[in-house]
Amino acid sequence: MTDRTDTPRLLPWSTPEGRPAYLIGDGTGYLSRVADNIESVQLGMAGDLLDYAADMLTDHKATPAQLRFLLARMSESLTDVHRIAELSASGAAGGVTRHGPGRRALGERRRKPLGA
């Protein structure tokens, strides 16, 4: 087994300046568990959002403002899920897992706050 103590893990949050945040460790510490939990919540929220979108798309009374709001939340969620999936997939192919930097710095994208 490889020593992972000095492999940086891309965290599911960014620095206050909007740059990617990394954690160096063996993946068993408190912050690693917090990051795992946040990723789990992000994936669960994406599923909930898909259910909400399916309902809204069948509602012919949905307003353009409601659909734009839905699209904005889906874009945010897709960014989170894409980062998780890309890093997990590269690990399955024998590359870097979510415990290290991906091919590009997805975390560098800065999201607008809700309602902006």
Secondary structure as the mmCIF struct_conf table of DSSP 4:
data_model
#
loop_
_struct_conf.conf_type_id
_struct_conf.id
_struct_conf.beg_label_comp_id
_struct_conf.beg_label_asym_id
_struct_conf.beg_label_seq_id
_struct_conf.end_label_comp_id
_struct_conf.end_label_asym_id
_struct_conf.end_label_seq_id
TURN_TY1_P TURN_TY1_P1 THR A 5 ASP A 6
STRN STRN1 PRO A 8 SER A 14
TURN_TY1_P TURN_TY1_P2 PRO A 16 GLU A 17
BEND BEND1 GLY A 18 GLY A 18
STRN STRN2 PRO A 20 ILE A 24
BEND BEND2 GLY A 25 GLY A 25
BEND BEND3 GLY A 27 GLY A 27
BEND BEND4 GLY A 29 GLY A 29
HELX_RH_AL_P HELX_RH_AL_P1 TYR A 30 THR A 58
TURN_TY1_P TURN_TY1_P3 HIS A 60 LYS A 61
HELX_RH_AL_P HELX_RH_AL_P2 PRO A 64 ALA A 92
TURN_TY1_P TURN_TY1_P4 ALA A 93 GLY A 94
BEND BEND5 GLY A 95 GLY A 95
TURN_TY1_P TURN_TY1_P5 ARG A 98 HIS A 99
BEND BEND6 GLY A 100 GLY A 100
BEND BEND7 ARG A 103 ARG A 104
HELX_RH_3T_P HELX_RH_3T_P1 LEU A 106 GLU A 108
HELX_LH_PP_P HELX_LH_PP_P1 ARG A 109 PRO A 113
TURN_TY1_P TURN_TY1_P6 LEU A 114 GLY A 115
#
